[in-house]
């Protein structure tokens, strides 16, 4: 009789089974070039995430074998999608690629300007008529406020999560619905039609003093796997990651194809950016210099896009207002409009 699998390995195998449900659903509904390109992208996204499990030395041999089988299955989906678009005219193929939803993670040191960048891009994408999910992977309520929502909104609502002893903190995304169904049913409505989900916030405990971290812990695995599992070709997913290297190190950005690294003029911001860049290899990375006046770029961190120092925006942030509403024509917001246009037009410098 074989040795019983640890709960964490059981959970990993269950996650892989759920991934195949998503892949089968996308394949069954695939109609047209964009849908097949989205299927290929989803297979590659899941394969990247699988690497985080395969890299662990503690995985039991039985689980590792199932992961290798899963890896082969994902490669099969990708190959099937490639066959479907092999004969497509080059112009049509390029147009379909341009129409795919954006998968964007925004990272950097605290105070560099990640949240304003994330929230403003999310709303500008939505104003362009796109379906947008904005995700806050930080326990501070910054993204909700910057979007123009109440700061207490966030966390995965009851009904969207369920317990599993092997999952991170013992909770996972509910198995009753696909990730996109969870978004459509549970995500909060933000201005301009953006849908919003985030980690639960850390607050005071109701009894005995101290802090209550349960909502945040219950949201972690669910939100990470939800972002990873949205395979629909016409949805944008933008995530504001927690400041610093911890969440990128844990591969919370596995869903993304594009990464924005926001760097401020302080040397600590540059130090954080240098630690982050190796963690996002293999993705299109854009270094943004934010809040610079006349300072030169940090050595080795040449910015491909610049957002100027903007006292008006700084005052809006101090007041806890949504920048796109409170200072829509300020220099920083004008720059972010230009950045949004670059993404929408597939012209982002790399």
Secondary structure, 3 states (H helix, E strand, C coil): CCCCCCHHHHHHHHHHHHHHHHHHHHHHHCCCHHHHHHHHHHHHHHHHHHHHHHCCCCCCHHHHHHHHHHHHHHHHHHHHHHHHHCCCCHHHHHHHHHHCCCEEEEEECCCCCHHHHHHHHHHHHHHCCCEEEEEEECCCCHHHHHHCCCCCCCCCCCCCEEECCCCHHHEEECCCCCHHHHHHHHCEECHHHCEEEECCCCEECCCCCCEECHHHHHHHHHHHHHHHCCCCCCEEEEEEECCCCHHHHCCCCCCCCEEEEEECCCHHHHHHHHHHHHHHCCCEEEEEEEEECCCCCCCCCCCCEEEECCHHHHHHHHCCCCHHHHCCCCHHHHHHHHHHHHHHCCCCCC
